[in-house]
Amino acid sequence: MPATLEVKCTNDDCEMDMFEMHYTYDMPDDVGVSDFQCPYCGGTDCLEAIEL
């Protein structure tokens, strides 16, 4: 099964509280939250991975 990354946006002005990314192809091992931006506010430094 492809990897899944759960992410939360910590920007107080953003309405997006959490989203989940499902990889459909092999992602390099060093890809992480810092490689993405919030789909709602566009922020990058406000994203944090949710550890389950």
C-alpha positions, -999 to +999 in steps of 0.1 A: +000+000+000+014+035-008+026+057+020+002+081+037+011+114+053-012+131+078-006+168+081-020+196+102-018+233+096-010+253+127-017+287+112-044+303+135-059+322+105-063+291+084-095+271+083-077+238+073-071+218+105-059+185+090-054+168+057-041+135+045-019+128+014-019+094-002+012+087-024+003+069-056+039+064-066+073+058-049+083+089-031+120+093-021+126+085+016+136+121+024+103+136+013+085+152+043+061+179+054+086+206+044+082+197+008+045+207+007+023+237+013-011+240+029-038+237+002-059+263+020-036+291+031-005+283+011+017+283+041+047+260+044+063+268+077+029+261+095+026+224+085+033+196+110+032+159+105+006+141+126+023+110+142-002+082+148 
